[in-house]
Amino acid sequence: MIWFYRLLYLPALILALPYYALRMWRRGGYRKSFQHRFGRFHRLPPVPKGKQRIWLQAVSVGEVLAIGPLIDALQQSSHIEIVLTTTTSTGYAEARKRYSDNVLSIGIFPLDFWLFQRAAWSRVKPSAIVLTESELWPEHLHQARKRKIPAYLVNARISDTSFRRYQKLPTLARRMLKKFSAIYAASELDHSRLTQLGCPAERIRSTGSIKFDVSIGQPHSPEERKALRQSLGFLSQELPLFVLLGSSTWPGEEAILLQAQRALIASGIDCRLLLVPRHAERAEEIVSLLKAQELTWHQRSSGQATPTDLRIHLADTTGELTRLTQAADLAFIGKSLAPNQGGQTPIEAAGLGVPILMGPNMNNFKDVARSLVNAGAALQIENSEELIHEILQLAQDAHALAAMQQAGLKWHSGNRGSSQRIAKHLLATLPEPLAKNQV
């Protein structure tokens, strides 16, 4: 099976190169440590006696932020050292900014081809590997199995799309999943899907999502919130402000939120719109939308907003969503309206007490979305017309917003602790000498 994968990988990579080259050019930052993608990782010293070296792979910014508490939990054992890799340039920059003093080394994950993976393995020399969410790299896992190195999958998620794809290749899915020593499912739905795909039941543990453990701080005080809004250029001399957040928006969703803003203004509500697109490189596309309408706006990447009475703030920067969410009265979660599929995480918004609206396509967070709705912290709508209607209704119902705010805070608090649970079990399953050194 692995030789078949190796034969297919190179032709597939060559066919995909134009797409990835364009994406790399648009996002930038790919030149730094580019040699890592071909396995030319830093040459690390041998693993010290009595220690274990964990190679932890996190794909992009979201995963890099999420694994912080897990890194801390694992390093409560003095016998652990961590090598962290990430796939995207933005993830790599964020990892270097956050963890340079916390881990042994930070690099870029190699392409999953035999020669590149073998070269990286010879340099990293891990005692165990940890993958996140839905990463199933056949060559990487083969190298672990070949060396008798345990592999773990944390925050394991199986989206609707991935589940359908794996169901068409049941033998491949079963073989891949059996290569993990333990899999930590992000939800009961993911646990069920992993079982249906043939993963041995004894290897799966429902530990919950590690994203609940990410430090987001306390909700702002009224004074702090006012100062944040003013820094965004949102000032008001008369009516109270209502700030609508587009959280990690995707194509088409900004235009719908602009319509919602106009509807609120027409009804007498002083609505300000804070747009935080999922990909900052879409700024030019969104700026074209803003230029075609009459309300005043500011592009964050161009500098600090001047203290004027702005109506729209486009936050086309990276790593600021959590802080900016504190300015919002209501958040729409992006990638959830057609034709977009999958949804972005609503966890941080709920944890900061911001009421949430989501479209129907929250496939990547199906259990989370359902749980939020059941808790009373969010509403799920079917289309853009219903979204605009619900925004208008909630903006005029302070009692409903306050109830959703408290429900979100309670929901988030009750779901924390996954990172500690994972670290405790993972360390207990590692070979000696760590079997007795649990968190």
ABEGO torsion letter per residue (X at the ends): XAAAAAAAAAAAAAAAAAAAAAAAAAAEGAABGAAAAAGBBBBBBBBBBGBBBBBBBBABAAAAAAAAAAAAAAAABAABBBBBBBABAAAAAAAAAAAAAABABBBBBBBBBAAAAAAAAAAAGBABBBBBGABBBAAAAAAAAAAGBBBBBBGBBBBAAAAAAAAABAAAAAAAAAABABBBBABAAAAAAAAAAGBBAAABBBAEBAAAABBAEBBBBAAAAAAAAAAAGBBBABBBBBBBBBBGBBBGAAAAAAAAAAAAAAAGBBBBBBBBBABAAAAAAAAAAAAABABBBBBAAAEBBBBBBBABBBBBBBGAAAAAAAABABBBBBGABOABBGEBBAAAAAAAGBBBBBBABAAAAAAAAAAAAAAGABBBBABAAAAAAAAAAAAABAAAAAAAAAAAAAAAAAABGAAAAAAAAAAAABBOAAAABBX
